[in-house]
Amino acid sequence: NSCAKTNWALWIKDWADPTILNLGASGTGFIAGGSNPYSNRIASINNPDIIGVALLFNAMSQTVEDLTNAAEDFFDDLITAYPSTPIICYVQSPWSAYHYGVTTSDAWVSALKEVCNTRGIPFYDDLYRGCTLKPWVANNRAVYYINDGEGSTGEEDWVHPNSEGHKVIARYLYPKFVENLVTTGLDYY
């Protein structure tokens, strides 16, 4: 993302030199207001060893029911396209408006966890439920949410972590990907 010079995928590449195709796009999700939802990117995935799906909060204006239906359709399509590929789902990081203890985001995280559980997809929400990435806390914003991306003027962001914030995400995600790999390679998407 433009707020970080080094995102989580680049941190992991520095540590382990895996092949990562990061299909994340700003402002998207399972619905994302109809502009480039996750389902549009399934065809872009090419022979992965593992697939990681990030839960973000871009479509929180939708109902939990609509979000859940979109997630069910997405995961069903993803499983159909890659039936033997491990898939994991994780809540990437909290936002200032959407974090553990906020009823609307808690309901969405719980619903998505159920969608994943019924499909046998490991679901990780530790970054959401409690980590140092808490943009609603001024001291944390000063460390993890002052933009350092290319062209950035060092502005504070209440949603998108900077490079240090992405390092926290990478330290968390790296072992989750590794423990779910079924091959000896470290290529994941």
FENPEFEN-V371089 format. One record per pair of residues at least 12 apart in sequence whose C-alpha atoms are under 10 Angstrom apart, sorted by the first residue. I is the first residue (numbers start at 1). GAP is how many residues later the second one is. D is the distance in whole Angstrom. If there is no record, write none. Layout:
BEGIN
i->{I	I}
gap->{GAP	GAP}
d->{D	D}
END
This chain:
BEGIN
i->{1	1	1	1	1	1	1	1	1	1	2	2	2	2	2	2	2	2	2	2	3	3	3	3	3	3	3	3	3	3	3	3	3	3	3	3	3	3	4	4	4	4	4	4	4	4	4	4	4	4	4	4	4	5	5	5	5	5	5	5	5	5	5	6	6	6	6	6	6	6	6	6	7	7	7	7	7	7	7	7	7	7	7	8	8	8	8	8	8	8	8	8	8	8	8	8	8	8	8	9	9	9	9	9	9	9	9	9	10	10	10	10	10	11	11	11	11	11	11	11	11	11	12	12	12	12	12	12	12	13	13	15	15	15	16	16	17	17	18	18	18	18	18	19	19	19	19	19	19	19	20	20	20	20	20	20	21	21	21	21	21	21	21	21	22	22	22	22	23	23	23	23	23	23	23	23	24	24	24	24	25	25	26	26	27	27	27	27	28	28	28	28	29	29	29	29	29	29	29	29	29	29	29	30	30	30	30	30	30	30	30	30	30	30	30	30	30	30	30	31	31	31	31	31	31	31	31	31	31	31	32	32	32	32	32	32	32	32	33	33	33	33	33	34	37	37	37	38	38	38	38	38	38	38	39	39	39	39	39	39	39	40	41	42	42	42	42	42	42	43	43	45	45	45	45	45	46	46	46	47	47	47	47	47	48	48	48	48	48	48	48	48	48	49	49	49	49	49	49	49	49	49	49	49	49	49	49	49	49	50	50	50	50	50	50	50	50	50	50	50	50	50	50	50	50	50	51	51	51	51	51	51	51	51	51	51	51	51	51	52	52	52	52	52	52	52	52	52	52	52	53	53	53	53	53	53	53	53	53	54	54	54	54	54	54	54	54	55	55	55	55	55	55	55	55	55	55	55	55	55	55	56	56	56	56	56	56	56	56	56	56	57	57	57	57	57	57	57	57	57	57	57	57	60	60	60	60	61	63	63	63	64	64	64	64	64	64	64	64	65	65	67	67	67	68	68	68	68	68	68	68	68	69	69	69	71	71	71	71	72	72	72	72	72	72	75	75	75	75	75	76	76	79	79	84	85	85	85	85	86	86	86	86	86	86	86	86	86	87	87	87	87	87	87	87	87	87	87	87	88	88	88	88	88	88	88	88	88	88	89	89	89	89	89	89	89	89	89	90	90	90	90	90	90	90	90	90	90	90	90	91	91	91	91	91	91	91	91	91	91	91	92	92	92	92	92	92	92	92	92	92	93	93	93	93	93	93	93	93	93	93	93	93	93	93	93	93	93	93	94	94	94	94	94	94	94	94	94	94	94	94	94	94	94	95	95	95	95	95	95	95	95	95	95	96	96	96	96	96	96	96	96	96	96	97	97	97	97	98	98	98	98	99	99	99	99	99	99	99	99	100	100	100	100	100	100	100	101	101	105	106	106	109	109	109	109	109	110	113	122	122	123	124	124	124	126	127	127	127	127	131	131	131	132	132	132	132	133	133	133	133	133	133	133	133	134	134	134	134	135	135	135	135	135	135	136	136	137	138	138	140	141	141	141	141	141	141	141	141	142	142	142	143	143	143	143	143	143	144	144	144	144	144	144	144	144	144	144	144	144	145	145	145	145	145	145	145	145	145	145	146	146	146	146	146	146	146	147	147	147	147	147	148	148	148	148	149	149	177}
gap->{23	24	25	148	149	159	160	161	162	165	24	145	146	147	148	149	150	158	159	160	142	143	144	145	146	147	148	149	150	151	152	153	154	156	157	158	159	160	140	141	142	143	144	145	146	148	156	157	158	159	160	161	162	142	143	144	145	146	147	157	158	159	161	142	143	144	156	157	158	159	160	161	15	142	154	155	156	157	158	159	160	162	163	14	84	153	154	155	156	157	158	159	160	161	162	163	164	165	166	12	13	157	158	160	161	164	165	180	12	153	156	157	160	152	153	155	156	157	158	159	160	163	154	155	157	158	159	161	162	157	161	155	156	159	158	170	169	170	167	168	169	170	171	29	30	166	167	168	169	170	28	31	166	167	168	169	23	24	25	27	30	166	167	168	23	30	166	167	15	18	19	21	22	29	30	166	14	17	29	30	12	13	32	134	29	30	31	32	28	29	30	31	24	25	26	27	28	29	30	31	38	41	42	24	25	26	27	28	29	36	37	38	39	40	41	42	43	44	45	27	28	29	31	35	36	37	38	39	40	43	24	25	26	27	28	29	30	35	25	26	27	28	29	25	22	33	37	15	16	32	33	36	37	40	31	32	34	35	36	38	39	34	37	32	33	35	36	39	40	35	38	33	36	37	143	144	36	142	143	35	38	140	141	142	34	37	38	39	137	138	139	140	141	33	35	36	37	38	128	131	132	133	134	135	136	137	138	139	140	32	34	35	36	37	38	127	128	130	131	132	133	135	136	137	138	139	27	31	34	35	36	37	38	126	129	130	136	137	138	34	35	36	37	38	70	121	124	125	136	137	22	34	35	36	37	38	39	70	136	34	35	36	37	38	39	69	70	16	34	35	36	37	38	39	53	54	57	68	69	70	73	34	35	36	37	38	39	42	49	52	53	34	35	36	37	38	40	41	42	48	51	52	102	38	44	45	48	43	41	44	45	40	41	43	44	45	46	47	48	43	46	41	44	45	40	41	42	43	44	45	46	47	42	43	46	40	41	44	45	40	42	43	44	46	47	12	40	41	44	46	39	43	40	42	98	95	96	97	98	34	35	36	91	94	95	96	97	102	29	32	33	34	35	36	90	93	94	101	102	28	32	33	34	35	36	88	89	92	93	23	24	27	32	33	34	35	36	87	19	22	23	32	33	34	35	36	37	38	83	86	18	21	22	32	33	34	35	36	37	38	78	32	33	34	35	36	74	77	78	80	81	32	33	34	35	36	37	38	39	40	41	42	66	67	68	72	73	75	76	31	33	34	35	36	37	38	39	40	41	42	64	65	66	67	33	38	39	40	41	62	63	64	65	66	37	38	39	40	41	45	61	62	63	64	38	39	61	62	30	37	38	61	28	29	30	31	34	35	36	37	25	26	27	28	29	30	34	27	28	23	22	23	14	15	16	19	20	15	12	54	58	53	48	49	52	46	41	42	45	46	37	38	41	12	33	36	37	12	26	28	31	32	33	35	36	24	25	27	31	21	22	23	24	25	26	22	23	21	18	20	25	15	16	17	18	19	20	21	24	13	14	15	13	18	19	20	21	22	12	13	14	16	17	18	19	20	21	22	23	24	12	13	14	15	16	17	18	19	20	21	12	14	15	16	17	18	19	13	14	15	16	17	13	14	15	16	13	14	12}
d->{8	8	7	8	10	8	9	9	10	10	9	8	8	5	7	8	8	9	10	9	8	8	5	6	4	8	9	7	10	9	9	9	8	10	6	7	6	8	10	9	9	6	5	4	8	9	8	7	4	5	8	8	8	8	6	4	6	10	9	7	6	9	9	9	8	10	8	5	8	9	7	8	10	9	9	8	6	9	8	5	7	9	8	10	10	10	10	8	9	8	5	6	8	6	5	8	10	8	9	8	7	8	9	9	7	9	9	10	10	10	9	9	9	9	10	8	6	10	9	6	8	9	10	8	10	6	8	9	7	10	10	10	10	9	9	8	8	9	8	5	5	7	10	9	10	9	7	5	6	8	9	10	9	6	5	5	9	8	9	9	10	9	7	5	10	9	9	6	9	7	9	8	8	10	10	8	9	9	9	8	9	9	9	10	9	9	6	8	8	9	6	8	10	8	7	6	7	6	7	10	9	10	9	10	8	9	9	9	8	10	7	9	9	6	6	9	9	7	10	8	6	9	8	8	7	10	10	6	8	10	10	9	6	5	9	9	9	9	8	6	10	9	8	9	10	9	9	9	10	9	9	7	10	10	9	9	8	5	9	8	8	9	10	9	10	8	6	8	9	9	8	10	9	9	10	7	10	10	9	8	9	9	9	9	9	7	9	10	10	10	7	6	6	10	9	6	7	9	10	10	7	7	7	9	7	7	6	5	8	10	9	6	5	6	8	7	9	8	6	8	9	10	9	7	5	6	9	9	7	6	5	6	8	8	10	9	9	6	5	9	6	5	6	7	10	9	9	8	8	6	9	8	6	5	6	9	9	9	9	9	6	5	6	6	9	10	10	10	7	6	5	6	9	10	9	8	8	10	10	9	10	9	7	7	8	8	9	9	10	10	10	9	10	9	9	8	9	7	10	8	9	10	10	9	8	8	8	10	9	10	9	8	9	7	6	9	10	7	9	9	9	8	9	8	8	10	10	6	6	10	9	7	10	10	9	9	7	7	9	9	10	6	8	10	9	9	8	8	8	9	10	8	9	10	10	10	9	8	10	10	8	9	9	7	7	7	10	10	10	10	9	6	7	9	9	8	9	10	10	9	9	6	5	6	8	8	8	8	10	9	9	7	7	6	5	6	9	10	10	10	9	8	6	5	6	8	8	9	8	9	8	10	10	8	6	5	8	6	6	9	10	9	8	9	6	7	10	7	10	9	9	9	9	6	6	9	10	9	10	7	8	10	9	9	8	9	9	9	7	10	7	5	8	9	9	10	7	7	8	9	9	8	9	10	9	9	7	6	8	10	6	5	8	9	10	7	5	5	8	10	9	5	6	10	9	8	8	8	9	10	10	9	10	6	7	9	10	8	9	9	10	10	10	6	5	8	10	10	8	10	9	9	10	10	8	9	10	10	9	9	9	10	10	9	8	9	9	8	8	9	9	10	10	9	9	8	10	9	10	8	10	7	9	8	9	9	9	10	10	10	8	5	7	9	8	7	9	10	10	10	9	7	7	7	10	10	8	9	9	10	8	9	10	9	8	10	7	8	9	9	10	9	6	6	7	6	5	8	9	9	5	7	8	7	5	5	9	8	7	10	9	9	8	6	9	9	9	8	7	5	8	10	9	6	7	9	7	8	10}
END
